Amino acid sequence: MPASDFTRPPDALSRRIATLATSTLANALDTSGLHNQVIAHIKAVSPGFRFTGPAVTVKESVGNHGDYSSDDFAVGTMIDAARAGDVIVIDAGGAECSTWGGMASLAAKLKGVAGLMVDGTVRDLEEMIEFEFPVFSRHMIPTTGRLRLKIEEINVPVKIDGVDVAPGDIICADGTGAVCLPSARAEEITEMAEILARDDAAAVEDLRAGLTFTQAMAKYKGI
């Protein structure tokens, strides 16, 4: 299970994306012809959680209790593979046993990891909130993944809620949901989203000045 590294996008690009709403990014993705990059069913485990960063991807296998050993449940290897600013993205196939908890959240937070996304299960919500580590997950269930889950590969292409995610793709998640920006087109999509965000800001001012919403929709096509 060696964790091969990958080329990360510039930190400045992630910072720009972090200022944008996922709704605005989704509009830009649509305009760019990328219609299947919205991660629809993986949500923040607590209000206010959000993150942006390049994906460190993890592929897991799931079985019944006892199918795997404790050594197979090597959560530390995910954190070891991540750098400050990265997002750990786990494809557990929607498994209903936890691959991540409070202590892992603290360790990742102390390392500077931006957040976690799991197509599967996490637990220890109160500790995630206490440690201020943002987590997005399909399920929140107390059952441990130890002896039930095996980390197969790190930094390989994965599928999260039907969306293809490659190492280095930028994941942006907020209260509305999450999107995946393919690394090869992230700059282009960001520039388009920034234009849409400026239109949104102008529309707010026009609405406050008396423009009707119908008039605003005609003037600003992206709202």
Secondary structure as GFF3:
##gff-version 3
##sequence-region A 1 223
A	DSSP	alpha_helix	11	18	.	.	.	ID=ss1
A	DSSP	alpha_helix	22	31	.	.	.	ID=ss2
A	DSSP	beta_strand	38	39	.	.	.	ID=ss3
A	DSSP	beta_strand	43	44	.	.	.	ID=ss4
A	DSSP	beta_strand	51	62	.	.	.	ID=ss5
A	DSSP	three_ten_helix	70	72	.	.	.	ID=ss6
A	DSSP	alpha_helix	75	81	.	.	.	ID=ss7
A	DSSP	beta_strand	87	91	.	.	.	ID=ss8
A	DSSP	alpha_helix	102	111	.	.	.	ID=ss9
A	DSSP	beta_strand	115	122	.	.	.	ID=ss10
A	DSSP	alpha_helix	125	131	.	.	.	ID=ss11
A	DSSP	beta_strand	135	140	.	.	.	ID=ss12
A	DSSP	beta_strand	149	154	.	.	.	ID=ss13
A	DSSP	beta_strand	158	160	.	.	.	ID=ss14
A	DSSP	beta_strand	163	165	.	.	.	ID=ss15
A	DSSP	beta_strand	170	173	.	.	.	ID=ss16
A	DSSP	beta_strand	178	181	.	.	.	ID=ss17
A	DSSP	three_ten_helix	183	185	.	.	.	ID=ss18
A	DSSP	alpha_helix	186	208	.	.	.	ID=ss19
A	DSSP	alpha_helix	213	219	.	.	.	ID=ss20
###
